[in-house]
Amino acid sequence: MDLSELKANWNDVLDELEKTNRVAWLIFFDARLVSLIGDKLVIDFLDRTKLAANHDFASHISSAQLSALTGAILTVLNLELEISVKS
């Protein structure tokens, strides 16, 4: 799977995440998918149209929330990804 395919299926991943962990869903709802190389997905939250300055969301995401996201990706797409959050 490449990044464009993952983006095309991202709403399904978010729907699954909402069912299992609503807090994680709220966190990752506005995430941007930056790159997917092999099994490594990089996401960030930078949206210059919404935020006037850089915000450090990465430091506030727990391992449980990342685990919920990886679980939703595995359930929906049958992909095991390592996720990093660009800060």
C-alpha positions in Angstrom: 0.0 0.0 0.0 1.2 3.5 -0.8 0.4 6.8 0.9 -2.4 7.7 -1.6 -4.2 4.4 -0.9 -3.8 4.9 2.8 -5.3 8.4 2.5 -8.2 7.0 0.4 -9.0 4.6 3.3 -8.2 6.9 6.2 -11.9 7.7 6.9 -12.5 4.0 7.4 -9.6 3.8 9.8 -11.0 6.8 11.7 -14.4 5.3 11.9 -12.9 2.1 13.4 -10.9 4.2 15.8 -14.0 6.1 16.9 -15.6 2.8 17.9 -12.7 1.7 20.0 -11.1 4.9 21.5 -13.0 8.1 21.1 -10.2 10.2 22.7 -7.7 8.8 20.2 -10.2 9.5 17.4 -10.4 13.1 18.5 -6.6 13.4 18.5 -6.0 11.8 15.1 -9.0 13.3 13.3 -7.0 16.3 12.2 -3.8 14.4 11.6 -2.1 14.8 8.2 -0.6 11.7 6.7 2.9 12.9 5.6 4.7 9.8 4.4 4.5 6.1 4.2 7.8 4.3 3.6 7.7 0.6 4.0 5.9 0.0 7.4 6.7 3.5 8.7 3.9 6.1 8.7 4.7 9.7 9.6 1.8 12.0 10.6 1.7 15.6 11.7 -0.9 18.1 12.8 0.5 21.2 11.1 -2.3 23.0 9.3 -1.3 26.6 8.5 -4.9 27.5 7.7 -6.0 26.6 11.2 -3.2 27.3 13.6 -1.2 30.5 13.7 1.9 28.9 15.3 3.4 25.5 15.6 1.8 23.3 18.4 3.6 20.4 20.0 0.9 17.8 19.8 3.5 15.0 19.6 4.5 15.3 23.2 0.8 14.9 24.4 0.0 11.7 22.5 0.2 8.6 24.7 1.4 5.2 23.7 -2.1 3.9 24.3 -3.5 6.4 21.8 -0.9 5.4 19.2 -1.7 1.8 19.9 -5.3 2.4 19.3 -4.5 4.0 16.0 -2.2 1.1 14.9 -4.9 -1.3 16.0 -7.6 0.5 13.9 -5.2 0.4 10.9 -4.6 -3.3 11.4 -8.3 -4.0 11.7 -9.4 -2.1 8.6 -6.4 -2.5 6.3 -4.6 -5.5 7.7 -1.4 -3.4 7.9 1.0 -3.3 10.8 2.6 0.1 10.8 5.0 1.9 13.0 3.7 5.5 13.5 5.8 8.5 14.3 4.4 12.0 14.9 6.3 14.8 13.3 6.8 17.7 15.7 
